[in-house]
Amino acid sequence: MFAIARFRIDTARESEFLARLETAHSALKSCPGYISGEIGLNTDEPGLIALVTRWENVGSYRRALSNYQVKVDAVPVLAEAIDEPGGYIAPHS
């Protein structure tokens, strides 16, 4: 499964926000079931940033959100995400 969190940030505070998002991503990386992830800046709209993470399964992702370090370092940043569904699984063939 993969999770996408999108953020709309004032470009004046972009570097500060990216530092916080890197810290959040580091906390998520330390959790069992994490496969990969990346932070991206939108190519067409300044101030639109995404964090995409891949997980072994939905349970790993949900357990990661309950991890103490994730609650400290990531949840406050993730709370600033655009309010939209962010978890995806591949359709069954």
Biopython code that builds the backbone (N, CA, C, O; Angstrom):
import numpy as np
from Bio.PDB.StructureBuilder import StructureBuilder

atoms = [
    (1, "MET", "N", (0.848, -1.167, 0.000)),
    (1, "MET", "CA", (0.000, 0.000, 0.000)),
    (1, "MET", "C", (0.885, 1.218, 0.000)),
    (1, "MET", "O", (2.057, 1.158, 0.371)),
    (2, "PHE", "N", (0.306, 2.332, -0.423)),
    (2, "PHE", "CA", (1.043, 3.584, -0.335)),
    (2, "PHE", "C", (0.142, 4.663, 0.231)),
    (2, "PHE", "O", (-1.083, 4.604, 0.122)),
    (3, "ALA", "N", (0.784, 5.653, 0.841)),
    (3, "ALA", "CA", (0.055, 6.765, 1.450)),
    (3, "ALA", "C", (0.589, 8.067, 0.874)),
    (3, "ALA", "O", (1.794, 8.240, 0.690)),
    (4, "ILE", "N", (-0.325, 8.967, 0.599)),
    (4, "ILE", "CA", (0.030, 10.281, 0.074)),
    (4, "ILE", "C", (-0.541, 11.339, 1.016)),
    (4, "ILE", "O", (-1.729, 11.337, 1.337)),
    (5, "ALA", "N", (0.331, 12.232, 1.444)),
    (5, "ALA", "CA", (-0.112, 13.398, 2.216)),
    (5, "ALA", "C", (0.335, 14.622, 1.428)),
    (5, "ALA", "O", (1.519, 14.785, 1.136)),
    (6, "ARG", "N", (-0.622, 15.482, 1.086)),
    (6, "ARG", "CA", (-0.309, 16.700, 0.333)),
    (6, "ARG", "C", (-0.473, 17.903, 1.239)),
    (6, "ARG", "O", (-1.347, 17.938, 2.105)),
    (7, "PHE", "N", (0.380, 18.884, 1.025)),
    (7, "PHE", "CA", (0.397, 20.086, 1.853)),
    (7, "PHE", "C", (0.412, 21.312, 0.964)),
    (7, "PHE", "O", (1.081, 21.330, -0.069)),
    (8, "ARG", "N", (-0.324, 22.335, 1.364)),
    (8, "ARG", "CA", (-0.288, 23.622, 0.679)),
    (8, "ARG", "C", (0.372, 24.594, 1.658)),
    (8, "ARG", "O", (-0.183, 24.928, 2.705)),
    (9, "ILE", "N", (1.573, 25.036, 1.284)),
    (9, "ILE", "CA", (2.407, 25.826, 2.180)),
    (9, "ILE", "C", (2.734, 27.169, 1.535)),
    (9, "ILE", "O", (2.983, 27.245, 0.332)),
    (10, "ASP", "N", (2.730, 28.220, 2.338)),
    (10, "ASP", "CA", (3.185, 29.526, 1.868)),
    (10, "ASP", "C", (4.657, 29.373, 1.472)),
    (10, "ASP", "O", (5.461, 28.891, 2.270)),
    (11, "THR", "N", (5.015, 29.772, 0.266)),
    (11, "THR", "CA", (6.381, 29.568, -0.216)),
    (11, "THR", "C", (7.423, 30.265, 0.665)),
    (11, "THR", "O", (8.586, 29.863, 0.668)),
    (12, "ALA", "N", (7.030, 31.286, 1.401)),
    (12, "ALA", "CA", (7.964, 31.971, 2.292)),
    (12, "ALA", "C", (8.428, 31.069, 3.435)),
    (12, "ALA", "O", (9.502, 31.283, 3.997)),
    (13, "ARG", "N", (7.627, 30.064, 3.779)),
    (13, "ARG", "CA", (8.021, 29.155, 4.859)),
    (13, "ARG", "C", (8.339, 27.741, 4.355)),
    (13, "ARG", "O", (8.369, 26.783, 5.128)),
    (14, "GLU", "N", (8.574, 27.635, 3.048)),
    (14, "GLU", "CA", (8.812, 26.321, 2.451)),
    (14, "GLU", "C", (10.015, 25.604, 3.046)),
    (14, "GLU", "O", (9.915, 24.422, 3.375)),
    (15, "SER", "N", (11.147, 26.281, 3.195)),
    (15, "SER", "CA", (12.347, 25.595, 3.696)),
    (15, "SER", "C", (12.150, 25.123, 5.131)),
    (15, "SER", "O", (12.592, 24.029, 5.482)),
    (16, "GLU", "N", (11.502, 25.914, 5.957)),
    (16, "GLU", "CA", (11.217, 25.504, 7.346)),
    (16, "GLU", "C", (10.289, 24.304, 7.358)),
    (16, "GLU", "O", (10.498, 23.366, 8.127)),
    (17, "PHE", "N", (9.263, 24.325, 6.511)),
    (17, "PHE", "CA", (8.327, 23.209, 6.467)),
    (17, "PHE", "C", (9.004, 21.945, 5.956)),
    (17, "PHE", "O", (8.770, 20.863, 6.494)),
    (18, "LEU", "N", (9.842, 22.063, 4.922)),
    (18, "LEU", "CA", (10.534, 20.892, 4.380)),
    (18, "LEU", "C", (11.431, 20.245, 5.431)),
    (18, "LEU", "O", (11.542, 19.019, 5.472)),
    (19, "ALA", "N", (12.066, 21.040, 6.273)),
    (19, "ALA", "CA", (12.892, 20.485, 7.350)),
    (19, "ALA", "C", (12.030, 19.676, 8.316)),
    (19, "ALA", "O", (12.417, 18.586, 8.738)),
    (20, "ARG", "N", (10.871, 20.208, 8.661)),
    (20, "ARG", "CA", (9.949, 19.486, 9.543)),
    (20, "ARG", "C", (9.429, 18.220, 8.882)),
    (20, "ARG", "O", (9.286, 17.188, 9.538)),
    (21, "LEU", "N", (9.145, 18.294, 7.579)),
    (21, "LEU", "CA", (8.640, 17.137, 6.858)),
    (21, "LEU", "C", (9.720, 16.053, 6.745)),
    (21, "LEU", "O", (9.402, 14.865, 6.806)),
    (22, "GLU", "N", (10.972, 16.439, 6.584)),
    (22, "GLU", "CA", (12.080, 15.468, 6.573)),
    (22, "GLU", "C", (12.168, 14.745, 7.915)),
    (22, "GLU", "O", (12.386, 13.534, 7.953)),
    (23, "THR", "N", (11.999, 15.478, 9.012)),
    (23, "THR", "CA", (12.008, 14.865, 10.345)),
    (23, "THR", "C", (10.845, 13.891, 10.478)),
    (23, "THR", "O", (11.010, 12.798, 11.019)),
    (24, "ALA", "N", (9.680, 14.278, 9.992)),
    (24, "ALA", "CA", (8.509, 13.399, 10.031)),
    (24, "ALA", "C", (8.768, 12.138, 9.220)),
    (24, "ALA", "O", (8.460, 11.033, 9.665)),
    (25, "HIS", "N", (9.330, 12.304, 8.040)),
    (25, "HIS", "CA", (9.618, 11.165, 7.176)),
    (25, "HIS", "C", (10.629, 10.233, 7.849)),
    (25, "HIS", "O", (10.487, 9.013, 7.766)),
    (26, "SER", "N", (11.629, 10.781, 8.502)),
    (26, "SER", "CA", (12.612, 9.957, 9.219)),
    (26, "SER", "C", (11.953, 9.110, 10.293)),
    (26, "SER", "O", (12.312, 7.947, 10.477)),
    (27, "ALA", "N", (10.990, 9.684, 11.004)),
    (27, "ALA", "CA", (10.276, 8.919, 12.037)),
    (27, "ALA", "C", (9.509, 7.769, 11.396)),
    (27, "ALA", "O", (9.517, 6.654, 11.918)),
    (28, "LEU", "N", (8.854, 8.023, 10.285)),
    (28, "LEU", "CA", (8.104, 6.967, 9.594)),
    (28, "LEU", "C", (9.036, 5.877, 9.074)),
    (28, "LEU", "O", (8.701, 4.695, 9.136)),
    (29, "LYS", "N", (10.210, 6.267, 8.560)),
    (29, "LYS", "CA", (11.186, 5.312, 8.030)),
    (29, "LYS", "C", (11.617, 4.282, 9.066)),
    (29, "LYS", "O", (11.950, 3.148, 8.721)),
    (30, "SER", "N", (11.611, 4.672, 10.315)),
    (30, "SER", "CA", (12.106, 3.791, 11.375)),
    (30, "SER", "C", (11.101, 2.710, 11.771)),
    (30, "SER", "O", (11.417, 1.845, 12.588)),
    (31, "CYS", "N", (9.917, 2.747, 11.213)),
    (31, "CYS", "CA", (8.856, 1.828, 11.617)),
    (31, "CYS", "C", (8.880, 0.530, 10.811)),
    (31, "CYS", "O", (9.171, 0.537, 9.615)),
    (32, "PRO", "N", (8.569, -0.589, 11.481)),
    (32, "PRO", "CA", (8.464, -1.861, 10.759)),
    (32, "PRO", "C", (7.410, -1.771, 9.655)),
    (32, "PRO", "O", (6.344, -1.186, 9.847)),
    (33, "GLY", "N", (7.718, -2.348, 8.516)),
    (33, "GLY", "CA", (6.780, -2.357, 7.400)),
    (33, "GLY", "C", (6.987, -1.233, 6.402)),
    (33, "GLY", "O", (6.401, -1.253, 5.320)),
    (34, "TYR", "N", (7.826, -0.236, 6.754)),
    (34, "TYR", "CA", (8.134, 0.850, 5.825)),
    (34, "TYR", "C", (8.973, 0.290, 4.691)),
    (34, "TYR", "O", (9.934, -0.438, 4.937)),
    (35, "ILE", "N", (8.627, 0.616, 3.459)),
    (35, "ILE", "CA", (9.388, 0.160, 2.297)),
    (35, "ILE", "C", (10.197, 1.306, 1.690)),
    (35, "ILE", "O", (11.409, 1.193, 1.508)),
    (36, "SER", "N", (9.521, 2.399, 1.382)),
    (36, "SER", "CA", (10.208, 3.537, 0.770)),
    (36, "SER", "C", (9.326, 4.770, 0.878)),
    (36, "SER", "O", (8.163, 4.698, 1.277)),
    (37, "GLY", "N", (9.908, 5.893, 0.513)),
    (37, "GLY", "CA", (9.135, 7.127, 0.529)),
    (37, "GLY", "C", (9.930, 8.270, -0.053)),
    (37, "GLY", "O", (11.148, 8.190, -0.218)),
    (38, "GLU", "N", (9.218, 9.331, -0.359)),
    (38, "GLU", "CA", (9.879, 10.518, -0.879)),
    (38, "GLU", "C", (9.005, 11.744, -0.683)),
    (38, "GLU", "O", (7.786, 11.668, -0.528)),
    (39, "ILE", "N", (9.688, 12.867, -0.699)),
    (39, "ILE", "CA", (9.034, 14.169, -0.603)),
    (39, "ILE", "C", (9.178, 14.822, -1.970)),
    (39, "ILE", "O", (10.249, 14.774, -2.575)),
    (40, "GLY", "N", (8.102, 15.433, -2.456)),
    (40, "GLY", "CA", (8.161, 16.081, -3.762)),
    (40, "GLY", "C", (7.495, 17.435, -3.768)),
    (40, "GLY", "O", (6.498, 17.666, -3.085)),
    (41, "LEU", "N", (8.074, 18.332, -4.563)),
    (41, "LEU", "CA", (7.500, 19.656, -4.793)),
    (41, "LEU", "C", (6.740, 19.601, -6.108)),
    (41, "LEU", "O", (7.245, 19.069, -7.097)),
    (42, "ASN", "N", (5.541, 20.142, -6.125)),
    (42, "ASN", "CA", (4.734, 20.128, -7.337)),
    (42, "ASN", "C", (5.423, 20.935, -8.438)),
    (42, "ASN", "O", (5.962, 22.013, -8.186)),
    (43, "THR", "N", (5.399, 20.406, -9.651)),
    (43, "THR", "CA", (6.076, 21.075, -10.767)),
    (43, "THR", "C", (5.302, 22.266, -11.325)),
    (43, "THR", "O", (5.881, 23.121, -11.995)),
    (44, "ASP", "N", (4.011, 22.326, -11.057)),
    (44, "ASP", "CA", (3.187, 23.383, -11.643)),
    (44, "ASP", "C", (2.668, 24.401, -10.641)),
    (44, "ASP", "O", (2.305, 25.515, -11.021)),
    (45, "GLU", "N", (2.629, 24.037, -9.376)),
    (45, "GLU", "CA", (2.024, 24.918, -8.384)),
    (45, "GLU", "C", (2.954, 25.113, -7.192)),
    (45, "GLU", "O", (3.083, 24.214, -6.360)),
    (46, "PRO", "N", (3.604, 26.269, -7.096)),
    (46, "PRO", "CA", (4.485, 26.532, -5.965)),
    (46, "PRO", "C", (3.723, 26.400, -4.637)),
    (46, "PRO", "O", (2.568, 26.809, -4.524)),
    (47, "GLY", "N", (4.389, 25.831, -3.657)),
    (47, "GLY", "CA", (3.773, 25.687, -2.348)),
    (47, "GLY", "C", (2.986, 24.406, -2.161)),
    (47, "GLY", "O", (2.474, 24.158, -1.069)),
    (48, "LEU", "N", (2.875, 23.589, -3.191)),
    (48, "LEU", "CA", (2.186, 22.307, -3.072)),
    (48, "LEU", "C", (3.265, 21.224, -2.939)),
    (48, "LEU", "O", (4.094, 21.041, -3.830)),
    (49, "ILE", "N", (3.232, 20.515, -1.814)),
    (49, "ILE", "CA", (4.258, 19.536, -1.464)),
    (49, "ILE", "C", (3.575, 18.219, -1.133)),
    (49, "ILE", "O", (2.480, 18.207, -0.571)),
    (50, "ALA", "N", (4.222, 17.106, -1.482)),
    (50, "ALA", "CA", (3.662, 15.790, -1.181)),
    (50, "ALA", "C", (4.686, 14.927, -0.460)),
    (50, "ALA", "O", (5.886, 15.000, -0.728)),
    (51, "LEU", "N", (4.194, 14.118, 0.451)),
    (51, "LEU", "CA", (4.963, 13.041, 1.070)),
    (51, "LEU", "C", (4.283, 11.748, 0.640)),
    (51, "LEU", "O", (3.102, 11.539, 0.917)),
    (52, "VAL", "N", (5.030, 10.884, -0.037)),
    (52, "VAL", "CA", (4.510, 9.595, -0.480)),
    (52, "VAL", "C", (5.325, 8.514, 0.213)),
    (52, "VAL", "O", (6.554, 8.519, 0.141)),
    (53, "THR", "N", (4.647, 7.586, 0.882)),
    (53, "THR", "CA", (5.340, 6.476, 1.537)),
    (53, "THR", "C", (4.725, 5.161, 1.082)),
    (53, "THR", "O", (3.531, 5.087, 0.791)),
    (54, "ARG", "N", (5.553, 4.129, 1.026)),
    (54, "ARG", "CA", (5.102, 2.774, 0.664)),
    (54, "ARG", "C", (5.301, 1.868, 1.875)),
    (54, "ARG", "O", (6.286, 1.965, 2.607)),
    (55, "TRP", "N", (4.321, 0.983, 2.052)),
    (55, "TRP", "CA", (4.284, 0.105, 3.221)),
    (55, "TRP", "C", (4.000, -1.326, 2.802)),
    (55, "TRP", "O", (3.397, -1.569, 1.757)),
    (56, "GLU", "N", (4.438, -2.270, 3.622)),
    (56, "GLU", "CA", (4.174, -3.685, 3.329)),
    (56, "GLU", "C", (2.685, -3.980, 3.259)),
    (56, "GLU", "O", (2.243, -4.782, 2.437)),
    (57, "ASN", "N", (1.905, -3.325, 4.129)),
    (57, "ASN", "CA", (0.459, -3.544, 4.166)),
    (57, "ASN", "C", (-0.202, -2.425, 4.954)),
    (57, "ASN", "O", (0.476, -1.592, 5.554)),
    (58, "VAL", "N", (-1.509, -2.412, 4.949)),
    (58, "VAL", "CA", (-2.268, -1.362, 5.650)),
    (58, "VAL", "C", (-1.977, -1.395, 7.150)),
    (58, "VAL", "O", (-1.851, -0.350, 7.786)),
    (59, "GLY", "N", (-1.873, -2.595, 7.706)),
    (59, "GLY", "CA", (-1.610, -2.711, 9.139)),
    (59, "GLY", "C", (-0.294, -2.065, 9.542)),
    (59, "GLY", "O", (-0.220, -1.400, 10.575)),
    (60, "SER", "N", (0.745, -2.253, 8.735)),
    (60, "SER", "CA", (2.048, -1.637, 9.032)),
    (60, "SER", "C", (1.924, -0.115, 9.054)),
    (60, "SER", "O", (2.468, 0.546, 9.939)),
    (61, "TYR", "N", (1.219, 0.426, 8.093)),
    (61, "TYR", "CA", (1.027, 1.873, 8.026)),
    (61, "TYR", "C", (0.257, 2.380, 9.248)),
    (61, "TYR", "O", (0.647, 3.369, 9.868)),
    (62, "ARG", "N", (-0.810, 1.712, 9.578)),
    (62, "ARG", "CA", (-1.619, 2.156, 10.727)),
    (62, "ARG", "C", (-0.862, 2.016, 12.035)),
    (62, "ARG", "O", (-0.968, 2.877, 12.909)),
    (63, "ARG", "N", (-0.089, 0.928, 12.183)),
    (63, "ARG", "CA", (0.715, 0.769, 13.404)),
    (63, "ARG", "C", (1.781, 1.855, 13.486)),
    (63, "ARG", "O", (2.085, 2.347, 14.573)),
    (64, "ALA", "N", (2.347, 2.229, 12.345)),
    (64, "ALA", "CA", (3.353, 3.294, 12.340)),
    (64, "ALA", "C", (2.779, 4.596, 12.888)),
    (64, "ALA", "O", (3.469, 5.334, 13.592)),
    (65, "LEU", "N", (1.540, 4.874, 12.572)),
    (65, "LEU", "CA", (0.921, 6.118, 13.060)),
    (65, "LEU", "C", (0.718, 6.106, 14.569)),
    (65, "LEU", "O", (0.499, 7.157, 15.172)),
    (66, "SER", "N", (0.788, 4.919, 15.190)),
    (66, "SER", "CA", (0.658, 4.804, 16.640)),
    (66, "SER", "C", (2.013, 4.790, 17.344)),
    (66, "SER", "O", (2.069, 4.831, 18.573)),
    (67, "ASN", "N", (3.099, 4.733, 16.584)),
    (67, "ASN", "CA", (4.448, 4.712, 17.139)),
    (67, "ASN", "C", (4.722, 6.016, 17.892)),
    (67, "ASN", "O", (4.344, 7.093, 17.430)),
    (68, "TYR", "N", (5.379, 5.919, 19.049)),
    (68, "TYR", "CA", (5.625, 7.100, 19.875)),
    (68, "TYR", "C", (6.384, 8.183, 19.102)),
    (68, "TYR", "O", (5.971, 9.342, 19.100)),
    (69, "GLN", "N", (7.498, 7.810, 18.440)),
    (69, "GLN", "CA", (8.302, 8.813, 17.751)),
    (69, "GLN", "C", (7.540, 9.439, 16.591)),
    (69, "GLN", "O", (7.723, 10.620, 16.294)),
    (70, "VAL", "N", (6.698, 8.669, 15.941)),
    (70, "VAL", "CA", (5.857, 9.213, 14.865)),
    (70, "VAL", "C", (4.860, 10.208, 15.450)),
    (70, "VAL", "O", (4.619, 11.265, 14.867)),
    (71, "LYS", "N", (4.283, 9.874, 16.594)),
    (71, "LYS", "CA", (3.345, 10.812, 17.232)),
    (71, "LYS", "C", (4.028, 12.128, 17.567)),
    (71, "LYS", "O", (3.417, 13.192, 17.456)),
    (72, "VAL", "N", (5.296, 12.065, 17.980)),
    (72, "VAL", "CA", (6.032, 13.275, 18.361)),
    (72, "VAL", "C", (6.497, 14.056, 17.128)),
    (72, "VAL", "O", (6.307, 15.269, 17.047)),
    (73, "ASP", "N", (7.114, 13.344, 16.159)),
    (73, "ASP", "CA", (7.772, 14.020, 15.041)),
    (73, "ASP", "C", (6.931, 14.157, 13.775)),
    (73, "ASP", "O", (7.136, 15.090, 12.998)),
    (74, "ALA", "N", (5.993, 13.247, 13.559)),
    (74, "ALA", "CA", (5.268, 13.249, 12.285)),
    (74, "ALA", "C", (3.822, 13.712, 12.389)),
    (74, "ALA", "O", (3.353, 14.461, 11.532)),
    (75, "VAL", "N", (3.115, 13.284, 13.412)),
    (75, "VAL", "CA", (1.686, 13.597, 13.488)),
    (75, "VAL", "C", (1.416, 15.103, 13.460)),
    (75, "VAL", "O", (0.487, 15.527, 12.774)),
    (76, "PRO", "N", (2.193, 15.938, 14.181)),
    (76, "PRO", "CA", (1.918, 17.384, 14.088)),
    (76, "PRO", "C", (2.069, 17.932, 12.666)),
    (76, "PRO", "O", (1.325, 18.827, 12.266)),
    (77, "VAL", "N", (3.018, 17.406, 11.913)),
    (77, "VAL", "CA", (3.206, 17.840, 10.521)),
    (77, "VAL", "C", (2.090, 17.278, 9.649)),
    (77, "VAL", "O", (1.509, 17.997, 8.836)),
    (78, "LEU", "N", (1.793, 15.988, 9.820)),
    (78, "LEU", "CA", (0.737, 15.361, 9.021)),
    (78, "LEU", "C", (-0.621, 16.018, 9.261)),
    (78, "LEU", "O", (-1.485, 16.001, 8.384)),
    (79, "ALA", "N", (-0.807, 16.593, 10.440)),
    (79, "ALA", "CA", (-2.063, 17.278, 10.746)),
    (79, "ALA", "C", (-2.253, 18.515, 9.872)),
    (79, "ALA", "O", (-3.369, 19.024, 9.759)),
    (80, "GLU", "N", (-1.192, 19.001, 9.260)),
    (80, "GLU", "CA", (-1.274, 20.163, 8.369)),
    (80, "GLU", "C", (-1.605, 19.776, 6.926)),
    (80, "GLU", "O", (-1.732, 20.644, 6.063)),
    (81, "ALA", "N", (-1.745, 18.482, 6.665)),
    (81, "ALA", "CA", (-2.024, 18.019, 5.302)),
    (81, "ALA", "C", (-3.404, 18.471, 4.843)),
    (81, "ALA", "O", (-4.296, 18.732, 5.651)),
    (82, "ILE", "N", (-3.551, 18.556, 3.543)),
    (82, "ILE", "CA", (-4.857, 18.833, 2.942)),
    (82, "ILE", "C", (-5.791, 17.709, 3.379)),
    (82, "ILE", "O", (-5.412, 16.538, 3.349)),
    (83, "ASP", "N", (-6.994, 18.056, 3.778)),
    (83, "ASP", "CA", (-7.951, 17.070, 4.281)),
    (83, "ASP", "C", (-8.552, 16.286, 3.119)),
    (83, "ASP", "O", (-9.530, 16.706, 2.501)),
    (84, "GLU", "N", (-7.941, 15.135, 2.840)),
    (84, "GLU", "CA", (-8.411, 14.249, 1.781)),
    (84, "GLU", "C", (-7.920, 12.844, 2.097)),
    (84, "GLU", "O", (-6.920, 12.688, 2.797)),
    (85, "PRO", "N", (-8.599, 11.820, 1.596)),
    (85, "PRO", "CA", (-8.130, 10.448, 1.828)),
    (85, "PRO", "C", (-6.728, 10.277, 1.259)),
    (85, "PRO", "O", (-6.427, 10.790, 0.181)),
    (86, "GLY", "N", (-5.857, 9.550, 1.987)),
    (86, "GLY", "CA", (-4.477, 9.443, 1.563)),
    (86, "GLY", "C", (-3.932, 8.030, 1.438)),
    (86, "GLY", "O", (-2.807, 7.857, 0.967)),
    (87, "GLY", "N", (-4.688, 7.011, 1.843)),
    (87, "GLY", "CA", (-4.199, 5.634, 1.766)),
    (87, "GLY", "C", (-4.716, 4.926, 0.528)),
    (87, "GLY", "O", (-5.896, 5.033, 0.197)),
    (88, "TYR", "N", (-3.833, 4.197, -0.163)),
    (88, "TYR", "CA", (-4.203, 3.508, -1.403)),
    (88, "TYR", "C", (-3.627, 2.104, -1.417)),
    (88, "TYR", "O", (-2.516, 1.871, -0.940)),
    (89, "ILE", "N", (-4.394, 1.169, -1.968)),
    (89, "ILE", "CA", (-3.901, -0.175, -2.214)),
    (89, "ILE", "C", (-4.105, -0.489, -3.688)),
    (89, "ILE", "O", (-4.971, 0.089, -4.346)),
    (90, "ALA", "N", (-3.296, -1.414, -4.199)),
    (90, "ALA", "CA", (-3.425, -1.792, -5.598)),
    (90, "ALA", "C", (-4.682, -2.642, -5.769)),
    (90, "ALA", "O", (-4.987, -3.479, -4.920)),
    (91, "PRO", "N", (-5.411, -2.429, -6.867)),
    (91, "PRO", "CA", (-6.595, -3.256, -7.105)),
    (91, "PRO", "C", (-6.167, -4.696, -7.397)),
    (91, "PRO", "O", (-5.094, -4.942, -7.947)),
    (92, "HIS", "N", (-7.018, -5.624, -7.020)),
    (92, "HIS", "CA", (-6.735, -7.037, -7.272)),
    (92, "HIS", "C", (-6.973, -7.361, -8.735)),
    (92, "HIS", "O", (-7.962, -6.936, -9.333)),
    (93, "SER", "N", (-6.061, -8.111, -9.289)),
    (93, "SER", "CA", (-6.195, -8.491, -10.711)),
    (93, "SER", "C", (-7.004, -9.743, -10.871)),
    (93, "SER", "O", (-7.215, -10.203, -11.993)),
]
sb = StructureBuilder()
sb.init_structure("model")
sb.init_model(0)
sb.init_chain("A")
sb.init_seg("    ")
for serial, (resi, resn, name, xyz) in enumerate(atoms, 1):
    if name == "N":
        sb.init_residue(resn, " ", resi, " ")
    sb.init_atom(name, np.array(xyz, "f"), 0.0, 1.0, " ", f" {name:<3s}", serial, name[0])
structure = sb.get_structure()
